[in-house]
Amino acid sequence: MNRRNYYRVLHVQPDAPTEIIRMSYLTLMRRLKMHPDLGGDHRKAALINEAFATLVDPVRRAAYDRMLARERVLPGYRRGAAGQPTGPAHAPQPAVVNPCVCPFCSTACASDDLARPDATCTFCESPLYPAARHAHQSSSRRALERMNREIPVHFYLSWPQHSPCQATTEDISIGGMRLNCALDLVPGECIKIECDLCSAIAVVRHAKASGTGGRWVAGVEFLTLRIKPVRGVLVSTRV
């Protein structure tokens, strides 16, 4: 029995309608006698019941489908005991930044890097300069104030990752971002962010469904930050 895929447990396709799922469940339990009262194994029956309860509930099935989609993108991704996402197997969920370790990939770094705004991790190329230091620099605040609050962003949940996840910012501050994306980010998850404004490592603080088109809104707090130079525009004063 495949514990990682409820569709395989019930012998149905991922796009199977609820009625087909129900018929397959009844066939397994009654006709194929997998119900414990008919001589079936208790553990297998419990798994079939678990799969059925998830796939016939629209909300739980949608969440499960999102989890499967994330597993296809991130082979190291895993589920918790309650079937909820817990993030990549190696991903840290830090409360504070370890000054000698990259907060995203846990690669060791030199303590001197904390004093260089352009320092990056030798493995994942994430910035290492603490976001808290940027928060006290007026130049960083001016750069943010000049930027559009709605810009495209791509982010990574593990490294290396075949392709980045896409999002749009709803708001930006010197301390973090509010992202709108199709992925249900998990509070405590550490992500690597890239956009025209900055590069950053951030921790997800909260996330909720946006209520439109299966989108999710997540608030992230910067752990490290590198502000990118804002390109100016040359204007000629000669005719």
C-alpha positions in Angstrom: 0.0 0.0 0.0 1.4 3.4 -1.0 1.2 5.6 2.0 2.2 8.7 0.1 -0.6 8.8 -2.4 -4.2 8.5 -1.4 -5.3 8.2 -5.1 -3.2 5.1 -5.5 -4.5 3.7 -2.2 -8.1 3.9 -3.6 -7.1 3.0 -7.2 -8.4 6.1 -8.8 -7.0 8.9 -11.0 -6.2 12.3 -9.5 -9.0 13.9 -11.4 -11.6 11.3 -10.4 -15.0 12.7 -9.4 -16.2 12.1 -5.9 -18.7 9.4 -6.9 -16.0 7.3 -8.5 -13.9 7.7 -5.4 -16.9 6.5 -3.3 -17.5 3.5 -5.5 -13.8 2.5 -5.4 -13.8 2.8 -1.6 -16.9 0.6 -1.3 -15.4 -2.0 -3.7 -12.2 -2.2 -1.7 -14.0 -2.5 1.6 -16.9 -4.8 0.7 -16.2 -6.7 -2.6 -12.5 -7.2 -2.0 -13.1 -7.7 1.7 -10.6 -5.3 3.1 -12.9 -4.3 5.9 -11.7 -5.8 9.2 -15.2 -7.3 9.8 -14.8 -9.2 6.6 -11.3 -10.5 7.4 -9.3 -7.5 6.2 -6.1 -6.1 7.7 -6.8 -3.3 10.3 -3.9 -1.1 9.2 -4.8 -1.3 5.5 -8.4 -0.6 6.3 -7.4 2.4 8.4 -5.3 3.8 5.5 -8.2 3.3 3.1 -10.5 5.1 5.5 -8.0 7.9 5.8 -7.6 8.3 2.1 -11.4 8.2 1.5 -12.0 10.8 4.2 -9.5 13.2 2.6 -10.5 12.8 -1.0 -14.3 13.2 -0.5 -13.9 16.4 1.5 -13.3 19.3 -1.0 -11.2 21.4 1.4 -9.0 18.5 2.5 -8.7 17.2 -1.0 -7.6 20.6 -2.3 -5.0 20.9 0.4 -3.8 17.4 -0.3 -3.5 18.1 -4.0 -1.4 21.2 -3.2 0.9 19.0 -1.1 1.3 16.5 -3.9 2.1 19.3 -6.3 4.8 20.6 -4.0 6.3 17.1 -3.6 6.7 16.9 -7.4 8.6 20.1 -7.4 10.6 19.4 -4.2 11.4 15.7 -3.9 12.6 16.3 -0.3 9.3 17.7 0.8 7.5 15.7 3.5 4.2 15.6 5.4 3.7 15.8 9.1 1.8 13.2 11.1 -1.5 15.0 10.5 -1.0 15.2 6.8 0.0 18.9 6.9 3.1 20.2 5.1 6.2 20.6 7.2 8.6 22.0 4.6 11.7 20.5 2.9 13.5 17.9 4.9 16.6 20.1 5.4 15.0 23.5 5.7 15.7 25.3 8.9 13.0 27.1 10.8 15.0 29.6 12.8 13.8 31.9 15.5 17.1 33.9 15.2 19.9 34.0 12.6 23.0 32.0 13.5 25.8 34.4 12.7 28.1 31.7 11.2 25.5 29.7 9.2 23.4 30.6 6.1 19.8 30.7 7.4 18.5 29.1 4.2 20.8 26.2 3.4 22.8 26.0 6.7 26.2 26.4 4.9 28.9 27.7 7.2 30.1 31.2 6.6 32.7 33.6 8.1 31.6 36.0 10.8 33.2 38.8 8.8 30.5 38.4 6.2 28.0 39.9 8.6 29.7 43.3 8.1 29.7 43.2 4.3 26.3 44.2 2.6 27.4 42.3 -0.6 28.3 39.0 1.1 26.6 35.9 -0.2 26.5 32.3 0.7 29.0 30.2 -1.2 26.4 27.4 -1.8 23.0 29.0 -2.4 24.2 32.5 -3.2 21.8 34.0 -0.7 22.6 37.3 1.0 24.2 37.0 4.4 24.0 40.6 5.6 21.4 40.8 8.5 18.2 42.5 7.6 18.2 44.2 11.0 21.2 46.2 10.0 19.5 47.4 6.8 16.6 48.6 8.9 18.8 51.2 10.5 20.2 52.5 7.2 18.3 55.5 5.6 19.6 54.6 2.2 17.7 51.2 2.4 14.5 53.0 3.3 14.8 55.4 0.5 15.3 52.6 -2.0 12.1 50.9 -0.8 10.1 54.1 -0.9 10.9 54.6 -4.6 9.7 51.1 -5.6 6.3 50.0 -6.7 4.6 47.9 -4.0 3.4 45.3 -6.5 6.3 43.6 -8.2 6.9 40.0 -9.5 9.0 37.8 -7.2 10.4 34.4 -7.5 11.3 32.3 -4.4 12.9 29.0 -3.5 12.0 26.5 -0.8 15.1 24.4 -1.2 18.4 24.5 -2.9 19.0 23.6 -5.6 15.5 23.7 -6.9 14.6 23.0 -10.5 12.5 26.1 -11.0 11.5 28.9 -8.6 8.0 29.5 -7.4 6.3 32.7 -8.6 4.6 35.4 -6.5 3.6 39.0 -6.6 4.2 41.4 -3.7 1.2 43.1 -2.1 3.3 45.3 0.2 7.0 45.8 0.9 8.7 47.2 4.0 12.3 47.2 5.2 11.3 44.3 7.5 9.6 42.0 5.0 7.0 41.4 2.3 3.4 40.3 1.8 3.3 37.8 -1.0 0.4 36.6 -3.2 1.1 33.2 -4.7 -0.4 29.9 -5.7 1.5 27.9 -3.1 0.3 27.6 0.5 3.5 28.6 2.4 3.8 27.2 5.8 4.5 29.4 8.9 8.1 28.8 10.0 9.3 27.9 6.5 12.5 29.6 5.4 12.6 30.8 1.8 15.1 32.5 -0.6 13.6 35.5 -2.4 14.8 37.2 -5.6 13.2 40.3 -7.3 14.2 43.5 -9.0 14.4 45.3 -5.6 16.3 42.9 -3.5 17.7 39.4 -2.6 16.7 38.1 0.8 16.3 35.1 3.0 13.0 35.3 4.8 10.9 33.3 7.3 7.1 32.9 6.8 5.3 34.4 9.7 1.7 33.8 8.6 -0.3 32.6 5.6 -3.9 32.4 4.6 -6.1 31.7 1.6 -6.9 34.9 -0.3 -10.4 33.7 -1.3 -9.8 34.2 -5.0 -8.6 31.7 -7.6 -6.9 29.4 -5.1 -4.3 32.0 -4.2 -2.6 32.4 -0.9 -1.3 35.5 0.9 1.8 35.1 3.1 3.6 37.6 5.3 7.4 37.0 5.4 10.0 38.6 7.6 13.5 39.2 6.2 16.3 37.5 8.0 19.0 38.7 5.6 18.7 41.3 2.9 20.6 42.8 0.0 19.1 45.9 -1.6 19.8 46.0 -5.3 20.9 49.3 -7.0 18.0 51.1 -8.5 18.7 51.8 -12.2 18.2 55.5 -13.1 17.1 57.1 -16.3 19.3 59.3 -18.4 17.6 62.4 -19.7 19.2 64.7 -22.3 18.7 68.5 -21.9 20.0 69.3 -25.3 17.7 69.7 -28.3 
